[in-house]
C-alpha cells in the first residue's frame, strides 16, 4: 500500500468514526423527551419521512382501510344501570340522538367534515402509528384540529402524559398542549409504554424496495431509447470509395418516412421487405427495456406490504379471477381481522379521552360484511318467525323503498303468532269468503232435495 492509498484509508476511517459519533450523539439527544423522560423507540423524528411514503402500494392499502372506517357512523350513549363509564361498555349503552359531542364530531373544524377527520386519523395511524387531536375553541366554537404527527416533538410527564410538545413547520420553538384538551390515538409498542409502532415501519424494507423498483423503472423509460428496428444503409457501390454514406437529418427522415409509408401498419403484416442498393439490412431490436426481474420483485414486495397492512388483492380492486364466494370471504376477512379491531381501538380511545369527561360512551359502529345471499336468507328466517317489521324488511331491500305509514307497527310473517300484515289478512279474508260461499251452496243443495215439515197447532204436521 503506497502512501496515497494509506492516506485515503486513514481519511475514510476518520470520516466513519466522526459520522458514528455524530449519529450516536444525535440519537442520544432525541432519546430524551422535553421533560427528561426517555422516549426510546418513539421515533418522532421519523414521522415526516413516514408520511412521505403515502404512495404506491402503501397508499392503496391505507386508502382501503381509512375509507372503510371513515364511512362508519359514530354514536354517543349513556351506560345502562351505572354511572360509571367503561371503555368496553358500548353494548350496554343507550344511544343518545342529540349530544354536543355528536355535533362536534359531525362538524369538527372549518376545513374538514367528519369523514375527512376520520380518514386522516386512520391514515396517520397506519403510516406513523400516531394521531393527535387538539380540541380547542376557534372562531367562538369548539373545534377538533388534527395535529400531524410530524409536528409532535415530545411528551411531558413521567407516569402519564400531561402535555404534548408541538412544533409546526417554520416555527423555531415548540409549545405544549395540555393532555386534557387532546385525544391521542396510537398503536402500542410492546417494548416502550410511550412508544408506537406502525404497519409502515414494520415493513419499511419492502416499501423501500418497491419504491426503488418503481423509480428505477421510471428512470429507464425516461432515459432509455426504444427503437423497434435498425435500418442499415448500403455502401457506396463505387470500387474506389466503398464507404457507407453519412446521411443528413433530412435524408434520415426521408428514408424513415418512406419505409413507414410502405410497410407500417397491420395491413402490411407479412409483406416482404425489399433490400436494394439503398437499404442493405433491417435489424429487429428489443421491444422493451431490460426488466431486471421487476415482475417477480414487484409481486414479492407488493405481498409483503399489503399483508402487513392487512389488505388483500380483492379489497384493493383486483377483479380478475374473482367470484362471488372469494369476494365475500375476502371482505369478511378484511373486516374481521383488519377493520373492526381498529374500530375497537378508536372507540375506546374516544371514550377514554372525550367520553369520560362528559359521562358518556363514544363508539364507532363496527363494520358488517356485505353478503347479499346471506342477507336474503336472514330476511326469510326473520319473516318466517314473525320477528321483523315491514319497515325493517323494506330497508333490507335493494330498491331504496321509502317509509310508508301504512306499515307502522306491522309484523311480517310468523305462523305461530298473530300478524296484522295487510296482504296476509286480505288473503285470509278471501279464503274465508270462498269457504263460506261453498258451504252455503252445499247447504242450499241439501235443502232442495228435502221436504219441509211445518208443525200444526195440535202437533200434527202437514207436508
DRENMI-794134 format. One line per 5 residues: number of its first residue (from 1); for each residue x, y, z of N, C-alpha, C. Coordinates in steps of 0.05 Angstrom, whole numbers. Layout:
NUM) X Y Z X Y Z X Y Z | ... $
END
This chain:
1) 17 -24 0 0 0 0 18 25 0 | 15 42 -20 31 66 -21 21 87 -2 | 35 109 -1 28 130 18 1 143 11 | -5 145 -14 -31 158 -22 -54 140 -13 | -52 114 -19 -74 95 -11 -77 95 19 $
6) -55 96 34 -56 96 63 -70 121 74 | -63 143 61 -75 168 70 -106 168 65 | -113 157 42 -142 155 35 -156 137 55 | -144 114 62 -156 96 81 -159 108 109 | -138 123 117 -140 137 143 -162 158 142 $
11) -164 172 120 -185 192 118 -213 179 119 | -216 156 106 -242 143 107 -249 133 135 | -229 123 149 -234 114 177 -241 137 195 | -228 160 191 -234 183 207 -262 193 202 | -269 193 177 -296 202 169 -318 184 181 $
16) -313 158 180 -332 139 190 -335 142 221 | -313 145 234 -314 149 263 -328 174 271 | -323 196 256 -337 221 262 -367 219 257 | -374 206 235 -402 202 228 -416 186 250 | -403 165 259 -415 148 280 -419 164 306 $
21) -399 180 313 -400 196 337 -423 216 336 | -425 230 313 -447 249 310 -474 235 311 | -476 212 297 -501 197 297 -509 188 325 | -489 178 341 -495 170 368 -504 193 386 | -491 216 382 -498 240 398 -526 249 391 $
26) -533 248 365 -559 257 356 -581 238 368 | -575 212 366 -594 193 377 -598 197 407 | -576 203 421 -578 207 450 -595 232 456 | -591 253 441 -608 277 445 -637 272 439 | -643 256 418 -670 251 411 -683 231 430 $
31) -667 216 445 -678 196 463 -689 208 488 | -683 233 494 -693 246 517 -716 265 510 | -739 261 522 -762 279 517 -758 306 530 | -777 324 525 -775 351 537 -773 351 567 | -785 331 580 -784 331 609 -762 313 620 $
36) -744 303 603 -723 286 611 -730 257 613 | -755 250 604 -764 223 605 -756 210 579 | -743 187 581 -734 173 557 -757 163 541 | -757 169 515 -779 161 498 -771 138 480 | -746 128 483 -737 103 470 -744 102 440 $
41) -762 83 433 -767 78 404 -790 94 394 | -796 117 405 -818 133 395 -813 143 367 | -788 148 359 -781 155 332 -798 177 321 | -802 198 337 -818 221 328 -804 235 305 | -778 234 304 -764 247 282 -768 234 255 $
46) -779 209 255 -783 195 230 -811 200 219 | -828 215 233 -856 217 224 -858 231 197 | -842 252 193 -844 266 168 -836 248 144 | -816 232 148 -808 213 127 -829 192 123 | -841 182 144 -862 162 142 -886 173 126 $
51) -894 198 132 -917 210 118 -911 213 88 | -885 216 81 -878 219 53 -881 193 37 | -884 171 50 -887 145 37 -916 138 31 | -933 158 32 -962 153 26 -966 153 -4 | -956 131 -17 -958 128 -45 -953 98 -52 $
56) -957 91 -77 -953 64 -85 -972 44 -72 | -962 21 -65 -979 0 -52 -985 9 -23 | -969 25 -11 -976 36 15 -1002 53 14 | -1003 70 -6 -1028 86 -10 -1052 68 -15 | -1049 48 -32 -1071 30 -38 -1082 16 -13 $
61) -1064 7 3 -1072 -7 28 -1084 12 48 | -1071 34 53 -1081 54 73 -1107 65 64 | -1110 71 38 -1135 82 29 -1159 64 34 | -1155 38 29 -1176 18 33 -1185 17 62 | -1166 19 81 -1172 18 109 -1185 44 118 $
66) -1173 66 111 -1183 92 120 -1211 98 110 | -1216 91 84 -1242 97 73 -1264 80 86 | -1258 55 92 -1278 38 104 -1285 47 132 | -1265 55 148 -1271 64 176 -1284 91 175 | -1275 109 157 -1286 136 156 -1316 136 149 $
71) -1325 115 135 -1353 114 128 -1372 103 149 | -1361 95 172 -1378 84 194 -1389 106 212 | -1415 103 220 -1427 123 237 -1414 123 265 | -1414 146 278 -1404 149 305 -1428 154 324 | -1428 139 347 -1450 141 365 -1441 151 393 $
76) -1459 163 407 -1454 171 435 -1477 160 451 | -1471 148 475 -1492 136 491 -1485 138 521 | -1505 133 537 -1501 133 566 -1501 104 576 | -1484 97 596 -1483 70 606 -1509 62 620 | -1517 37 617 -1541 27 630 -1536 18 658 $
81) -1553 26 676 -1553 16 703 -1530 26 721 | -1512 41 710 -1489 51 726 -1479 76 714 | -1470 95 731 -1460 120 722 -1431 118 713 | -1418 95 718 -1390 92 712 -1387 86 682 | -1370 101 669 -1365 98 641 -1341 79 637 $
86) -1346 58 622 -1325 39 616 -1319 39 586 | -1293 36 579 -1286 36 551 -1296 12 536 | -1305 -9 551 -1315 -32 537 -1345 -35 540 | -1358 -13 548 -1387 -15 553 -1404 -5 530 | -1395 -9 505 -1410 1 482 -1437 -13 479 $
91) -1438 -40 484 -1462 -55 480 -1482 -49 502 | -1473 -39 525 -1490 -34 548 -1499 -5 549 | -1495 11 528 -1501 39 528 -1527 45 513 | -1542 64 523 -1566 74 509 -1558 96 490 | -1561 93 464 -1553 114 446 -1568 140 451 $
96) -1554 162 447 -1565 189 451 -1568 201 423 | -1592 211 416 -1596 222 390 -1583 249 386 | -1582 264 407 -1570 291 405 -1551 296 428 | -1527 304 422 -1506 310 442 -1485 328 430 | -1473 344 447 -1453 363 437 -1429 349 424 $
101) -1422 325 434 -1400 310 422 -1407 301 394 | -1432 293 390 -1441 285 363 -1439 309 344 | -1447 332 353 -1446 356 336 -1417 363 330 | -1399 360 350 -1371 366 346 -1358 347 327 | -1364 321 329 -1353 301 311 -1364 304 283 $
106) -1389 313 281 -1401 316 254 -1390 340 239 | -1382 361 254 -1371 385 242 -1346 392 257 | -1324 378 253 -1300 381 271 -1286 408 269 | -1283 419 245 -1270 444 241 -1278 457 215 | -1267 480 210 -1275 496 186 -1265 484 160 $
111) -1245 466 161 -1234 454 137 -1243 426 131 | -1254 412 152 -1260 384 149 -1289 378 156 | -1298 355 146 -1322 343 155 -1315 318 171 | -1335 304 181 -1329 281 198 -1314 259 182 | -1321 255 157 -1308 234 142 -1278 240 138 $
116) -1272 265 131 -1244 272 126 -1227 271 152 | -1239 278 175 -1225 276 200 -1218 247 206 | -1236 229 203 -1230 201 209 -1211 189 188 | -1213 198 164 -1195 188 143 -1166 195 149 | -1161 220 155 -1133 228 161 -1123 216 187 $
121) -1142 211 206 -1134 198 231 -1125 170 227 | -1140 155 212 -1133 127 207 -1108 125 189 | -1106 143 169 -1082 143 152 -1057 149 168 | -1059 168 186 -1035 175 203 -1027 151 221 | -1047 137 231 -1042 114 248 -1027 93 232 $
126) -1036 88 208 -1024 67 191 -995 75 183 | -990 101 179 -964 109 169 -944 114 192 | -954 127 214 -935 135 235 -941 121 262 | -964 108 264 -972 95 289 -985 114 309 | -989 140 301 -999 160 320 -1018 179 305 $
131) -1036 192 321 -1051 215 312 -1061 230 336 | -1058 256 335 -1065 274 358 -1087 293 349 | -1109 294 365 -1130 314 361 -1126 336 383 | -1129 360 375 -1129 382 394 -1157 395 393 | -1171 393 416 -1198 404 418 -1196 431 431 $
136) -1200 452 416 -1197 479 425 -1218 497 413 | -1220 521 425 -1240 540 415 -1228 557 393 | -1241 556 369 -1232 572 346 -1257 585 334 | -1256 612 332 -1278 626 320 -1303 625 337 | -1300 623 363 -1324 623 380 -1337 596 384 $
141) -1325 575 374 -1337 548 378 -1315 527 381 | -1322 505 394 -1303 483 397 -1298 470 370 | -1272 464 365 -1265 451 341 -1244 429 347 | -1243 409 329 -1223 388 331 -1202 393 309 | -1178 398 318 -1156 403 299 -1137 379 299 $
146) -1136 363 277 -1118 341 276 -1089 351 272 | -1072 345 291 -1044 353 290 -1027 332 276 | -1014 339 253 -997 319 240 -976 308 259 | -970 283 257 -951 270 275 -923 283 272 | -917 293 248 -891 305 243 -888 331 259 $
151) -909 342 270 -907 366 286 -901 360 315 | -906 335 324 -902 327 352 -872 323 357 | -861 336 377 -833 333 383 -828 319 409 | -848 314 426 -844 300 451 -868 302 469 | -865 290 493 -886 289 513 -876 300 539 $
156) -894 310 555 -888 318 583 -902 299 602 | -889 293 624 -900 275 644 -883 251 648 | -884 240 672 -867 216 678 -884 191 678 | -905 189 695 -921 165 696 -944 166 676 | -951 189 667 -971 192 646 -966 217 630 $
161) -978 219 607 -974 242 590 -991 265 600 | -978 287 607 -993 311 616 -995 333 595 | -977 332 575 -978 351 554 -963 340 530 | -970 351 507 -956 344 482 -941 368 472 | -915 363 465 -899 385 454 -902 385 424 $
166) -910 408 413 -916 411 384 -900 434 373 | -888 429 350 -874 450 335 -882 449 306 | -899 468 297 -908 468 269 -884 475 251 | -887 470 225 -865 477 206 -859 507 206 | -834 513 202 -825 541 200 -828 557 226 $
171) -831 542 248 -833 554 275 -809 545 291 | -794 563 302 -769 556 315 -772 543 342 | -794 548 356 -798 538 383 -823 521 385 | -823 502 404 -846 485 408 -863 497 430 | -888 488 432 -906 496 453 -922 472 463 $
176) -929 472 489 -944 449 500 -974 452 495 | -987 429 491 -1016 427 490 -1024 409 513 | -1040 419 532 -1048 403 555 -1063 377 546 | -1057 356 559 -1069 330 552 -1099 330 554 | -1110 346 573 -1139 346 576 -1153 360 552 $
181) -1139 373 535 -1150 385 511 -1145 367 486 | -1135 343 490 -1127 327 468 -1141 300 467 | -1139 287 444 -1146 259 441 -1122 246 427 | -1110 226 439 -1085 214 429 -1090 186 421 | -1088 180 395 -1090 153 384 -1062 143 378 $
186) -1057 117 384 -1032 106 377 -1034 75 377 | -1018 63 360 -1014 34 361 -992 27 380 | -997 13 402 -977 9 423 -953 -6 414 | -931 1 426 -905 -13 422 -899 -30 446 | -897 -57 442 -892 -75 465 -867 -68 481 $
191) -847 -55 468 -822 -50 481 -820 -23 495 | -841 -6 492 -840 21 502 -868 31 509 | -874 36 534 -901 45 542 -909 71 528 | -890 88 522 -896 113 508 -891 112 478 | -882 89 469 -875 86 441 -899 79 424 $
196) -895 77 399 -916 69 380 -903 55 356 | -918 37 345 -909 23 321 -930 28 299 | -922 24 274 -940 28 252 -935 6 232 | -955 -3 217 -951 -23 196 -930 -14 176 | -929 11 170 -909 21 150 -880 16 161 $
201) -876 22 186 -849 18 198 -842 -11 199 | -862 -28 203 -856 -57 206 -848 -69 179 | -855 -57 157 -848 -68 131 -833 -47 115 | -817 -31 129 -802 -9 115 -784 -19 93 | -771 -42 97 -753 -52 77 -767 -58 51 $
206) -791 -71 53 -806 -77 28 -816 -51 15 | -823 -31 31 -832 -6 19 -809 8 4 | -785 8 16 -762 19 3 -756 4 -23 | -758 -22 -23 -752 -38 -47 -773 -32 -69 | -798 -30 -61 -819 -24 -80 -815 3 -93 $
211) -808 23 -77 -804 50 -88 -779 51 -105 | -759 35 -98 -734 34 -114 -740 21 -141 | -756 0 -141 -764 -13 -167 -779 7 -184 | -798 20 -172 -815 39 -187 -798 62 -198 | -780 73 -182 -763 94 -191 -744 85 -213 $
216) -732 61 -210 -714 51 -230 -728 47 -256 | -752 36 -255 -767 31 -279 -774 58 -293 | -782 77 -277 -789 103 -288 -765 116 -301 | -742 115 -288 -717 126 -300 -710 112 -325 | -714 86 -326 -707 70 -350 -723 79 -374 $
221) -749 83 -369 -767 92 -391 -761 121 -399 | -753 137 -379 -748 165 -384 -722 169 -400 | -702 153 -393 -675 157 -405 -669 137 -427 | -686 116 -430 -680 95 -449 -686 103 -477 | -675 88 -497 -681 91 -525 -693 65 -535 $
226) -716 65 -547 -731 41 -553 -740 40 -582 | -721 41 -602 -729 37 -630 -735 7 -634 | -754 2 -652 -762 -26 -657 -744 -39 -678 | -733 -23 -697 -716 -34 -718 -693 -15 -724 | -672 -27 -735 -649 -11 -745 -646 -16 -775 $
231) -643 5 -791 -641 3 -820 -612 9 -827 | -598 -10 -840 -571 -6 -848 -570 2 -877 | -560 26 -882 -559 37 -909 -535 24 -924 | -539 19 -950 -518 6 -966 -494 23 -970 | -471 11 -976 -446 25 -980 -446 37 -1008 $
236) -427 55 -1012 -423 67 -1038 -414 45 -1057 | -428 41 -1080 -420 19 -1098 -395 25 -1114 | -384 49 -1112 -360 55 -1128 -337 40 -1116 | -322 26 -1133 -300 9 -1122 -277 25 -1110 | -274 49 -1118 -252 65 -1107 -259 78 -1080 $
241) -285 78 -1073 -294 90 -1047 -317 75 -1036 | -313 50 -1027 -334 33 -1017 -342 39 -988 | -348 64 -982 -355 72 -954 -385 75 -952 | -395 74 -927 -423 78 -922 -429 108 -920 | -448 117 -934 -453 146 -934 -463 156 -907 $
246) -456 180 -901 -465 193 -876 -488 211 -883 | -512 203 -874 -536 217 -882 -541 241 -864 | -553 261 -876 -562 285 -861 -588 279 -847 | -596 297 -828 -621 293 -814 -645 292 -833 | -644 308 -853 -666 308 -873 -668 282 -888 $
251) -644 272 -896 -644 246 -910 -653 223 -893 | -646 223 -867 -655 203 -849 -685 203 -846 | -696 227 -843 -725 229 -841 -739 219 -866 | -728 225 -889 -740 216 -914 -740 186 -916 | -719 173 -909 -718 144 -910 -738 132 -890 $
256) -738 142 -866 -757 132 -846 -786 135 -855 | -792 158 -866 -819 164 -876 -826 145 -899 | -807 140 -917 -813 122 -939 -818 93 -930 | -802 84 -911 -805 57 -900 -832 54 -886 | -839 73 -869 -864 72 -854 -888 73 -873 $
261) -886 90 -893 -908 93 -913 -912 67 -928 | -890 53 -934 -893 28 -949 -899 4 -933 | -888 2 -908 -890 -23 -893 -904 -21 -866 | -909 3 -856 -921 5 -829 -951 -3 -830 | -961 -12 -807 -990 -18 -805 -995 -48 -805 $
266) -1017 -56 -792 -1024 -84 -790 -1031 -96 -818 | -1041 -79 -836 -1049 -89 -862 -1025 -97 -879 | -1001 -89 -871 -976 -97 -885 -962 -120 -871 | -976 -132 -851 -963 -153 -836 -957 -176 -855 | -932 -186 -854 -924 -208 -870 -913 -201 -898 $
271) -915 -175 -905 -905 -166 -930 -875 -168 -931 | -863 -177 -953 -834 -179 -955 -822 -151 -957 | -799 -148 -945 -784 -123 -946 -762 -125 -967 | -762 -107 -985 -743 -108 -1007 -717 -93 -999 | -695 -106 -1000 -669 -94 -995 -656 -88 -1021 $
276) -648 -63 -1026 -636 -56 -1051 -609 -42 -1046 | -601 -26 -1065 -575 -12 -1061 -576 8 -1039 | -600 19 -1033 -602 39 -1012 -603 26 -984 | -620 6 -981 -624 -8 -955 -610 -35 -956 | -590 -38 -940 -574 -63 -940 -585 -84 -921 $
281) -596 -75 -898 -605 -94 -878 -624 -81 -859 | -644 -95 -848 -662 -86 -827 -659 -104 -803 | -652 -93 -781 -646 -109 -757 -668 -104 -736 | -680 -126 -725 -700 -123 -704 -687 -120 -677 | -695 -99 -663 -684 -93 -637 -703 -102 -615 $
286) -695 -100 -589 -712 -106 -566 -735 -87 -565 | -759 -98 -559 -783 -81 -558 -789 -70 -530 | -774 -78 -510 -779 -69 -483 -753 -66 -468 | -753 -49 -448 -728 -46 -432 -722 -70 -415 | -697 -72 -407 -689 -94 -390 -704 -93 -364 $
291) -718 -115 -357 -735 -114 -334 -720 -119 -308 | -697 -132 -308 -682 -138 -284 -700 -153 -264 | -717 -172 -274 -735 -188 -257 -754 -170 -241 | -763 -148 -253 -781 -129 -239 -808 -143 -231 | -818 -159 -250 -844 -171 -245 -844 -188 -219 $
296) -824 -205 -216 -823 -222 -193 -817 -206 -168 | -799 -186 -170 -793 -170 -147 -817 -153 -138 | -831 -142 -157 -854 -126 -150 -876 -142 -137 | -880 -166 -147 -901 -183 -135 -894 -190 -106 | -868 -196 -101 -860 -202 -74 -863 -179 -55 $
301) -854 -155 -63 -856 -132 -46 -885 -123 -42 | -901 -126 -63 -930 -120 -60 -943 -137 -39 | -938 -163 -39 -950 -182 -20 -941 -175 8 | -916 -169 12 -905 -162 39 -918 -137 49 | -922 -117 32 -933 -91 41 -963 -95 47 $
306) -978 -107 29 -1007 -109 33 -1014 -127 57 | -998 -148 61 -1003 -166 83 -996 -152 110 | -976 -135 110 -970 -121 134 -993 -102 142 | -1006 -90 123 -1029 -72 129 -1055 -88 133 | -1055 -113 126 -1080 -129 129 -1100 -126 107 $
311) -1090 -120 83 -1108 -118 60 -1102 -142 41 | -1119 -145 21 -1116 -167 1 -1122 -156 -26 | -1114 -171 -47 -1117 -160 -75 -1146 -153 -82 | -1165 -169 -72 -1193 -163 -79 -1202 -137 -66 | -1194 -132 -41 -1201 -107 -28 -1189 -83 -43 $
316) -1165 -88 -54 -1151 -66 -68 -1162 -61 -96 | -1181 -77 -105 -1194 -72 -130 -1189 -93 -152 | -1175 -114 -146 -1170 -135 -166 -1195 -151 -171 | -1203 -153 -196 -1228 -168 -203 -1222 -192 -221 | -1198 -194 -231 -1192 -217 -249 -1190 -242 -232 $
321) -1205 -263 -241 -1205 -289 -228 -1220 -289 -201 | -1237 -269 -197 -1252 -267 -172 -1281 -275 -177 | -1292 -291 -158 -1320 -298 -159 -1334 -288 -134 | -1360 -293 -133 -1376 -283 -110 -1366 -294 -83 | -1359 -320 -83 -1351 -333 -58 -1325 -321 -48 $
326) -1305 -318 -66 -1279 -308 -58 -1281 -278 -50 | -1298 -263 -64 -1302 -235 -58 -1314 -232 -30 | -1335 -248 -25 -1348 -246 1 -1329 -254 24 | -1313 -275 20 -1294 -284 41 -1272 -263 45 | -1263 -251 23 -1242 -230 25 -1252 -207 41 $
331) -1277 -199 36 -1289 -176 51 -1293 -183 80 | -1302 -208 86 -1306 -216 113 -1279 -217 128 | -1259 -228 116 -1233 -229 129 -1222 -201 134 | -1224 -184 114 -1215 -156 117 -1228 -142 140 | -1254 -145 142 -1269 -131 163 -1263 -143 191 $
336) -1263 -169 193 -1260 -182 220 -1231 -180 230 | -1212 -182 212 -1184 -183 220 -1169 -156 219 | -1179 -138 203 -1166 -112 200 -1182 -88 209 | -1207 -86 200 -1223 -62 204 -1233 -61 233 | -1248 -81 241 -1262 -79 267 -1243 -78 291 $
341) -1220 -92 291 -1201 -87 313 -1192 -58 315 | -1188 -45 293 -1180 -16 293 -1204 1 302 | -1228 -6 293 -1252 8 302 -1255 6 333 | -1248 -17 344 -1250 -20 373 -1230 -2 387 | -1206 -1 376 -1185 16 388 -1194 45 387 $
346) -1203 54 364 -1212 82 362 -1235 88 381 | -1254 69 384 -1276 74 401 -1268 76 430 | -1250 59 439 -1240 60 467 -1225 86 472 | -1209 95 452 -1194 120 456 -1214 143 458 | -1234 144 441 -1254 166 441 -1268 166 468 $
351) -1275 143 478 -1289 142 504 -1271 151 527 | -1246 142 526 -1227 148 547 -1220 178 548 | -1216 191 525 -1206 218 524 -1228 239 523 | -1250 234 510 -1271 255 509 -1298 245 519 | -1302 219 522 -1327 209 532 -1330 211 562 $
356) -1309 202 576 -1310 202 605 -1315 229 617 | -1302 251 608 -1308 277 620 -1337 285 617 | -1351 275 597 -1379 281 593 -1398 260 605 | -1386 238 616 -1402 217 627 -1416 200 606 | -1405 198 583 -1417 183 561 -1397 163 549 $
361) -1408 146 533 -1392 127 517 -1393 135 488 | -1369 136 475 -1368 143 447 -1357 119 432 | -1370 111 410 -1360 89 395 -1367 92 366 | -1351 79 349 -1355 77 321 -1369 51 315 | -1390 52 299 -1405 28 293 -1388 8 278 $
366) -1386 -17 287 -1369 -37 274 -1379 -43 245 | -1361 -50 228 -1369 -57 201 -1381 -85 200 | -1398 -89 181 -1411 -115 176 -1406 -124 147 | -1395 -148 143 -1391 -157 116 -1417 -157 100 | -1415 -149 75 -1438 -148 58 -1440 -173 41 $
371) -1461 -189 47 -1466 -214 32 -1495 -214 25 | -1502 -209 0 -1530 -207 -8 -1545 -233 -4 | -1532 -256 -9 -1545 -282 -6 -1551 -286 24 | -1532 -281 41 -1536 -285 70 -1558 -265 80 | -1558 -241 70 -1578 -221 78 -1606 -231 70 $
376) -1608 -243 46 -1634 -253 38 -1643 -276 55 | -1625 -294 63 -1632 -316 80 -1641 -307 107 | -1627 -287 118 -1634 -277 144 -1662 -263 143 | -1667 -249 122 -1694 -236 119 -1716 -257 118 | -1711 -279 104 -1731 -301 102 -1735 -314 130 $
381) -1712 -318 144 -1714 -331 170 -1730 -313 190 | -1723 -288 191 -1737 -269 209 -1766 -267 202 | -1772 -266 176 -1800 -263 168 -1816 -289 174 | -1802 -312 172 -1816 -337 177 -1825 -339 206 | -1809 -328 224 -1815 -330 253 -1830 -305 262 $
386) -1836 -286 244 -1852 -263 251 -1838 -244 270 | -1811 -241 267 -1797 -223 286 -1784 -200 270 | -1795 -192 248 -1785 -169 233 -1809 -153 224 | -1806 -127 226 -1828 -109 217 -1827 -104 187 | -1849 -93 177 -1850 -87 148 -1829 -66 141 $
391) -1826 -46 159 -1806 -25 154 -1778 -36 153 | -1771 -54 172 -1745 -66 172 -1740 -83 147 | -1760 -97 138 -1757 -113 114 -1754 -96 89 | -1768 -73 89 -1765 -55 66 -1737 -42 65 | -1726 -37 89 -1699 -26 89 -1678 -46 80 $
396) -1683 -72 83 -1664 -92 74 -1665 -96 44 | -1685 -86 30 -1687 -89 2 -1668 -71 -13 | -1660 -78 -38 -1642 -60 -53 -1656 -39 -70 | -1681 -34 -64 -1697 -16 -81 -1701 12 -70 | -1687 18 -47 -1690 45 -35 -1719 52 -30 $
401) -1734 34 -18 -1762 39 -13 -1765 60 9 | -1783 78 5 -1787 99 25 -1805 90 48 | -1805 105 70 -1822 99 92 -1851 102 85 | -1868 84 95 -1897 85 89 -1912 81 115 | -1927 100 123 -1942 99 148 -1961 76 149 $
406) -1969 65 126 -1988 43 126 -1976 18 138 | -1950 17 140 -1937 -7 151 -1927 -3 180 | -1935 19 193 -1926 24 220 -1935 2 239 | -1916 -9 254 -1922 -29 274 -1931 -56 263 | -1927 -62 238 -1937 -86 226 -1914 -107 224 $
411) -1919 -130 236 -1900 -152 234 -1905 -168 209 | -1883 -179 198 -1884 -194 174 -1881 -224 180 | -1899 -241 169 -1895 -270 172 -1902 -280 199 | -1895 -305 205 -1899 -317 231 -1925 -334 232 | -1922 -360 234 -1946 -378 235 -1958 -381 262 $
416) -1941 -379 282 -1950 -385 310 -1955 -359 325 | -1958 -337 312 -1963 -312 326 -1982 -295 309 | -1996 -278 323 -2016 -261 309 -2001 -240 292 | -2010 -238 268 -1998 -218 250 -2020 -200 238 | -2013 -176 233 -2032 -157 222 -2022 -148 194 $
421) -2007 -166 181 -1998 -159 154 -2022 -156 136 | -2026 -133 122 -2050 -128 107 -2053 -148 83 | -2031 -157 72 -2033 -176 49 -2043 -203 59 | -2030 -212 81 -2039 -238 92 -2068 -236 102 | -2074 -214 115 -2102 -210 125 -2122 -211 102 $
426) -2115 -197 79 -2133 -197 56 -2136 -225 44 | -2114 -240 42 -2116 -267 32 -2133 -285 50 | -2129 -282 76 -2144 -298 95 -2174 -292 93 | -2180 -266 90 -2209 -259 87 -2221 -269 61 | -2206 -269 40 -2215 -281 14 -2221 -310 17 $
431) -2203 -325 31 -2206 -354 35 -2231 -359 52 | -2235 -343 72 -2259 -347 89 -2285 -342 73 | -2284 -322 55 -2308 -316 39 -2313 -339 20 | -2292 -350 8 -2296 -372 -10 -2307 -397 5 | -2295 -402 28 -2305 -425 44 -2334 -421 52 $
436) -2342 -397 59 -2369 -392 67 -2388 -395 43 | -2379 -387 19 -2396 -390 -5 -2400 -419 -12 | -2379 -435 -10 -2381 -463 -16 -2399 -477 4 | -2396 -470 29 -2413 -482 49 -2443 -474 45 | -2447 -449 38 -2475 -441 33 -2487 -455 9 $
441) -2472 -458 -13 -2482 -472 -36 -2489 -501 -30 | -2471 -514 -14 -2476 -542 -6 -2502 -544 11 | -2506 -525 29 -2530 -526 46 -2555 -522 30 | -2555 -504 11 -2578 -499 -6 -2584 -524 -22 | -2564 -537 -32 -2568 -562 -48 -2582 -583 -31 $
446) -2574 -586 -6 -2587 -606 11 -2616 -599 16 | -2622 -573 20 -2650 -564 26 -2668 -569 2 | -2658 -567 -22 -2675 -571 -46 -2685 -600 -48 | -2669 -618 -38 -2676 -647 -40 -2693 -657 -17 | -2700 -640 2 -2716 -648 25 -2742 -632 26 $
451) -2764 -644 38 -2789 -631 42 -2790 -619 69 | -2799 -594 70 -2801 -580 95 -2826 -589 109 | -2826 -594 135 -2849 -602 151 -2856 -579 169 | -2881 -568 166 -2890 -546 182 -2908 -557 204 | -2900 -554 229 -2916 -565 251 -2942 -549 254 $
456) -2965 -565 260 -2991 -552 265 -2995 -546 294 | -3017 -533 300 -3022 -525 328 -3027 -549 346 | -3040 -570 334 -3045 -594 351 -3022 -614 350 | -3001 -605 338 -2978 -623 339 -2975 -639 315 | -2996 -640 297 -2994 -656 273 -2983 -639 251 $
461) -2965 -648 238 -2954 -633 216 -2966 -640 190 | -2963 -622 170 -2972 -628 143 -2949 -621 124 | -2949 -636 103 -2927 -632 84 -2933 -609 65 $
END
